[in-house]
Amino acid sequence: MSARLQACRPPVALMKDAPTMTTANAASPAAPALLPICDERTVLCEHLVPTVLEYALPGAAQSADVQRNLRCTLQQHTTDEHYGFVLHLDGTNSGSVWARWTGRHEHVTVTVLPDCDAVGPGPDYDACCEFGGHPGGHTHEIDDPALMLPLGHLAALVPPIDTSERDAGLPTAWKDSR
């Protein structure tokens, strides 16, 4: 995974209401107000992992590289359509695999989308970590509390994920393969 994406993509299974210092209250008084994050979450079904890996170059990704706890990091929105980062693809202009879901998370699809080419203001000129043409603000304009957490504190904030309601209609073989 590139250094750019390591910096952009913290672990996604964070508690929504965890007390944290946010980028909004860390900013200087002269900094523009940051936009709220969507933060909707779902879980990538295990039967989609082989499909995700088929998008990668042979040998470039393994099952452990695939994000399963998905989080919509777009600006807060009123639509029922959410996107979560799944896997960065190696290669020039190769983009990344993204999951798309709606409603009650009953239908998750994966697709390859190009990377957004926007960069933030200096001095660091951080790249936007979303897909090209995404709605709302760019990563550097979004208030994402997860970006302010030290990595050592993330493990304590990861709640268990209850997939029983989502998996209720799956064939037993899929449930047992987890």
C-alpha positions, 0 to 999 in steps of 0.5 A, a space after each residue: 500500500 502506498 504511503 499516501 493511502 496509509 496516511 489517508 486510511 485509518 482503520 475504519 471500525 471506530 466507535 462513532 461516539 468515542 471522545 476524541 480531539 477532532 480536526 475542527 477543534 485542533 485547527 487554528 481560529 483562522 482556519 476555515 470550518 471543516 465539513 462534517 463526515 458521513 461516517 456510515 458503516 457496513 461490513 464487506 461480505 466475505 464472498 466479495 473478497 475474491 472479486 476484490 482480489 481479481 481487480 488487483 495485479 496478480 500477486 499484488 494483494 492478499 486477502 488480509 489487504 482487503 478492508 472489510 469494516 467499511 466506512 463512508 468518509 464522504 462529506 455528510 450527505 442526505 442521499 442513501 448512497 454510501 462509498 467505502 474504500 476497500 483496496 488500493 490498486 498498484 500501478 499508474 492511474 489504477 485507482 482503488 476498489 470501492 464498495 457502494 451500499 444503500 439503505 439497510 446495507 443489504 446490497 453491497 457492490 464493489 467497483 474500481 474507481 479512479 483516485 481523486 486528483 485534488 490536493 489540499 493547500 500547502 505546505 503539505 499538499 495532502 492528496 484527497 483520499 476519495 475517488 474521482 468525481 466524488 460528491 462533497 468536500 475533499 479529504 482535507 476539507 472534512 472533519 474526520 475524528 479518526 484522523 486525529 487518533 494516535 494509532 496505538 489508541 485505535 484498538 481500544 475503540 474497535 467495537 465488535 461488529 454485529 452482522 447477525 441481522 445482515 447475515 440472517 438470509 445468507 446460506 449456511 456455508 457463507 456464514 460458516 466460512 468466516 
